Amino acid sequence: MGKRLNLLLIVTLSKHHMRILGRVNLGFGFIIILLAESCIKPTNHFQLAQQNWNEKDYLGAIIELNTCISKEDKRDSIYLLRARCYQKIQKPILALDDYKRVMEINPNWAEARLEMARIQILQKDTSLAGKSFRMLHSNSNKRIASDSWIETGRLHYFSDQFPSAINALNQAVKTDSSNYMAWYYRGLLFSRFFTPEGETGIANYPFLDFNAAISDYSRCIDLQADFADAWYQRAEVHFNMFNDTAGLRDINEAIRLEPKYSYYYSARAHQHVLKGRMQAALNDYNTSISLNQNDPDAFLGRSETYHKLGMHKEAKRDSMAARNLVVR
């Protein structure tokens, strides 16, 4: 009642001023009314949170969402958005708690279940994660179903269950052939570059197939041409097949797409060293280290380059820098 009375007084006041001051005050009266309406209208904290999310102000979004929850507005969409914000600021445990709340409110929200399972993997809870992925394999949303097969394949892969991994990734591609990440991960499986020697080793790996890897990375790039890591991974396959020209072409494109990613420069520098292009290698190592001064491999690579260029003092300095980073 008080708010309505205040508004009435403002309207009356504006009419009084209109009689005294004439038409000049017409706009002023409406401005007062609009200001009054803005004071009366409650703040929509969820909309503010969405705006903050779009502006990448994740802490600001969390504050608005906390206000929603404190006012007993506990919709699943509020917890989902807050979970995503927590992920963005590297708070996986808080994100996992919110995803669990979403599942309690709406057990059928497949996207939330997928994200929850991904965090469970990071928390080493692979059993629960695997169960969630299996629940999503037949989801009506093909992209979510395909993504769940990808994650299942990754679980099998890192458990050294290679036949199960390739079967899962085949299903990911089959379920949604437009899912570029399905082609990418199957390409990784065929190329097998990231396997530490001494665990299973490439020699004991039954699915190494460089031609299949190139084919899958190429399909990934066809679907998502700005995905830099697909270009980089295909470049590495080309290099392993001794196709230096194609490899440089692809790694150059990866760097063009992600010019701030230091590792690509180190990888290209390594190829320059192998081909005796020492000055080009030094330039790339310099760029890599300028972007990331905490990478011991880059310092070691530059140390080797300096050594081959006869710059032994600089080589020793970089070797010590790499050692200090490893010890630290």
C-alpha positions in Angstrom: 0.0 0.0 0.0 2.9 2.4 0.9 4.5 1.9 -2.6 1.2 2.6 -4.4 0.7 5.8 -2.3 4.2 7.0 -3.0 3.6 6.5 -6.7 0.3 8.4 -6.5 1.9 11.3 -4.7 4.6 11.5 -7.4 1.9 11.5 -10.1 0.0 14.2 -8.3 3.1 16.2 -7.8 4.0 16.0 -11.5 0.5 17.2 -12.4 0.8 20.2 -10.0 4.1 21.1 -11.6 2.6 20.8 -15.0 -0.1 23.3 -14.1 2.4 25.7 -12.8 5.3 25.3 -15.3 3.3 24.3 -18.3 4.3 21.6 -20.9 8.0 21.9 -20.1 7.5 19.7 -17.0 5.6 17.0 -18.9 8.8 15.0 -19.5 10.0 15.7 -16.0 6.8 14.2 -14.5 7.2 11.0 -16.6 10.9 10.7 -15.6 9.8 10.8 -11.9 7.2 8.1 -12.6 9.7 5.9 -14.4 12.2 6.3 -11.6 9.5 5.3 -9.1 8.6 2.2 -11.1 12.2 1.1 -11.3 12.4 1.4 -7.5 9.2 -0.7 -7.1 10.2 -3.4 -9.6 12.2 -6.2 -7.8 15.7 -7.0 -9.0 15.9 -10.2 -11.1 19.1 -11.6 -9.8 19.0 -14.6 -12.1 19.0 -12.4 -15.2 21.9 -10.4 -13.7 23.8 -13.6 -13.1 23.2 -14.6 -16.8 24.5 -11.3 -17.9 27.6 -11.7 -15.7 28.1 -15.1 -17.2 27.9 -13.7 -20.7 30.5 -11.1 -19.7 32.7 -13.8 -18.1 32.3 -12.2 -14.7 31.9 -15.6 -12.9 32.3 -14.3 -9.4 29.7 -11.6 -10.0 27.4 -14.3 -11.3 27.9 -16.5 -8.3 27.1 -13.5 -6.0 23.8 -13.0 -7.8 22.9 -16.7 -7.8 23.7 -16.9 -4.0 21.2 -14.0 -3.6 18.6 -16.0 -5.5 19.1 -19.1 -3.3 19.0 -17.0 -0.1 15.6 -15.8 -1.2 14.4 -19.4 -1.5 14.6 -19.4 -5.3 16.1 -22.9 -5.7 15.4 -23.7 -9.3 17.6 -26.3 -11.0 18.7 -23.7 -13.6 20.1 -21.6 -10.8 22.2 -24.4 -9.4 23.3 -25.4 -12.9 24.6 -21.9 -13.8 26.4 -21.7 -10.4 28.0 -25.1 -11.0 29.3 -23.9 -14.4 30.6 -20.7 -12.8 32.4 -22.7 -10.1 34.0 -24.8 -12.9 35.3 -21.6 -14.6 37.0 -20.4 -11.4 38.5 -23.9 -10.7 36.3 -24.9 -7.8 35.3 -28.5 -8.9 34.1 -29.6 -5.5 31.6 -26.8 -5.2 30.6 -27.4 -8.8 30.0 -31.0 -8.1 27.8 -30.2 -5.1 25.6 -28.0 -7.3 25.4 -30.6 -10.1 24.2 -33.0 -7.5 21.5 -30.6 -6.4 20.4 -30.2 -10.0 20.1 -34.0 -10.2 18.0 -34.1 -7.0 15.6 -31.5 -8.4 15.6 -32.8 -12.0 17.1 -36.3 -12.5 16.4 -36.2 -16.2 18.6 -33.2 -17.0 21.1 -35.0 -19.2 23.5 -32.1 -19.7 23.9 -31.6 -16.0 24.5 -35.3 -15.5 27.2 -35.3 -18.1 29.1 -32.4 -16.5 28.7 -33.9 -13.1 30.3 -37.2 -14.3 33.2 -35.3 -15.9 34.0 -33.7 -12.5 33.7 -37.1 -10.9 36.4 -38.4 -13.1 38.7 -35.5 -12.0 37.9 -36.5 -8.4 38.9 -40.1 -9.2 35.4 -41.4 -8.7 35.4 -43.3 -11.9 32.8 -45.8 -10.8 30.0 -43.2 -10.4 31.2 -41.4 -13.5 31.0 -44.5 -15.6 27.5 -45.2 -14.3 26.4 -41.7 -15.3 27.9 -42.1 -18.8 26.2 -45.4 -19.4 22.8 -43.8 -18.4 23.4 -41.2 -21.2 24.4 -43.6 -24.0 20.8 -43.8 -25.3 19.9 -40.2 -24.7 17.6 -38.7 -27.3 20.0 -35.8 -27.6 22.6 -37.2 -30.0 25.4 -34.8 -29.0 25.0 -35.7 -25.3 24.9 -39.4 -26.1 27.9 -39.1 -28.3 29.8 -37.1 -25.6 29.0 -39.8 -23.1 30.5 -42.4 -25.4 33.6 -40.2 -25.7 34.0 -40.0 -21.9 33.5 -43.8 -21.6 36.2 -44.3 -24.2 38.6 -42.1 -22.3 37.8 -44.0 -19.1 38.7 -47.3 -20.8 41.7 -45.8 -22.4 43.3 -44.6 -19.2 42.6 -48.0 -17.7 44.5 -49.6 -20.6 41.3 -51.3 -21.8 42.1 -50.5 -25.4 39.5 -52.7 -27.2 36.7 -51.2 -25.0 38.1 -47.7 -25.7 38.0 -48.1 -29.5 34.6 -49.6 -29.3 33.3 -46.7 -27.3 34.8 -44.1 -29.6 33.4 -45.9 -32.6 30.0 -45.6 -30.9 30.6 -41.9 -30.3 31.3 -41.3 -34.0 28.3 -43.5 -35.0 25.9 -41.8 -32.6 26.7 -38.3 -33.9 29.0 -38.0 -36.9 28.8 -34.2 -36.6 30.5 -34.3 -33.2 34.0 -33.1 -34.1 35.3 -34.1 -30.6 34.4 -37.8 -31.3 36.7 -37.8 -34.4 39.4 -35.9 -32.5 39.5 -38.4 -29.6 39.5 -41.4 -31.9 42.3 -39.8 -33.8 44.2 -39.5 -30.5 43.6 -43.1 -29.8 44.9 -44.1 -33.2 48.0 -41.9 -32.9 48.7 -42.8 -29.3 51.3 -40.0 -28.7 50.5 -39.3 -25.1 51.1 -42.8 -23.7 54.1 -42.7 -21.3 56.7 -45.2 -22.2 57.1 -47.9 -19.5 53.4 -48.3 -18.9 52.2 -50.1 -22.0 54.4 -48.4 -24.6 53.7 -47.9 -28.2 55.2 -51.2 -29.2 52.6 -53.0 -27.2 49.7 -50.9 -28.4 47.4 -52.7 -30.9 45.6 -49.7 -32.4 48.5 -47.5 -33.7 47.3 -46.4 -37.1 48.7 -43.2 -38.5 46.6 -43.2 -41.6 43.4 -43.7 -39.6 44.6 -40.9 -37.2 45.1 -38.4 -40.1 41.7 -39.4 -41.5 40.0 -38.7 -38.2 41.8 -35.4 -37.5 40.9 -34.3 -41.0 37.3 -35.0 -40.4 37.5 -33.1 -37.2 39.0 -30.1 -39.0 36.3 -30.3 -41.7 33.7 -30.0 -38.9 35.6 -27.4 -36.7 38.3 -25.6 -38.7 39.3 -23.3 -35.9 40.1 -26.2 -33.5 43.8 -25.6 -33.1 44.7 -28.8 -31.4 43.3 -31.0 -34.2 45.8 -29.2 -36.5 48.6 -29.7 -34.1 47.8 -33.4 -33.5 47.6 -34.0 -37.3 51.0 -32.2 -37.6 52.6 -34.6 -35.1 51.3 -37.6 -37.1 52.7 -36.1 -40.3 56.1 -35.6 -38.6 56.0 -39.2 -37.4 55.4 -40.3 -41.0 58.4 -38.2 -42.1 56.2 -35.8 -44.0 57.9 -32.6 -42.9 56.1 -30.3 -45.3 52.6 -31.3 -44.3 53.6 -31.3 -40.6 54.9 -27.7 -40.8 51.8 -26.6 -42.7 49.5 -28.0 -40.0 51.5 -26.7 -37.0 51.7 -23.3 -38.6 48.0 -23.3 -38.7 47.7 -24.4 -35.1 49.9 -21.4 -34.1 47.9 -19.0 -36.2 44.7 -20.1 -34.4 46.3 -20.2 -30.9 49.2 -17.7 -31.0 49.4 -17.5 -27.2 49.8 -21.3 -26.6 53.5 -21.8 -25.9 53.7 -25.5 -26.4 53.0 -25.3 -30.1 56.1 -23.1 -30.6 58.2 -25.6 -28.6 56.9 -28.5 -30.8 57.7 -26.6 -34.0 61.2 -25.6 -32.6 61.9 -29.3 -32.0 61.2 -30.1 -35.6 63.4 -27.3 -36.7 66.2 -28.8 -34.6 65.8 -32.2 -36.2 66.1 -30.6 -39.6 69.1 -28.4 -38.7 67.2 -25.2 -38.9 68.8 -23.9 -35.7 68.0 -20.2 -35.9 64.3 -20.9 -36.6 64.4 -23.3 -33.6 65.9 -20.6 -31.4 63.3 -18.1 -32.5 60.4 -20.5 -31.6 61.9 -21.5 -28.3 62.3 -17.8 -27.4 58.7 -17.2 -28.2 57.6 -20.3 -26.2 59.5 -19.2 -23.1 58.3 -15.6 -23.4 54.7 -17.0 -23.2 55.4 -19.5 -20.5 58.5 -19.2 -18.3 57.6 -22.3 -16.2 58.1 -25.0 -18.9 61.3 -26.9 -18.3 61.1 -28.7 -21.6 61.3 -25.4 -23.5 64.4 -24.4 -21.5 66.0 -27.8 -22.2 65.1 -27.4 -25.9 66.6 -24.0 -26.1 69.7 -25.2 -24.2 70.2 -27.9 -26.8 69.8 -25.3 -29.6 72.3 -23.0 -28.0 74.7 -25.8 -27.6 74.5 -26.7 -31.3 75.0 -23.0 -32.1 78.2 -23.0 -30.0 76.6 -20.7 -27.4 77.7 -22.8 -24.4 77.3 -20.1 -21.7 73.6 -19.6 -22.7 73.1 -23.4 -23.0 74.4 -23.9 -19.5 72.1 -21.1 -18.2 69.0 -22.7 -19.7 70.0 -26.1 -18.5 70.1 -24.8 -15.0 66.8 -23.0 -15.4 65.1 -26.2 -16.5 66.6 -28.1 -13.6 65.4 -25.5 -11.1 61.9 -25.7 -12.6 61.8 -29.5 -12.2 63.1 -29.3 -8.6 60.6 -26.6 -7.7 
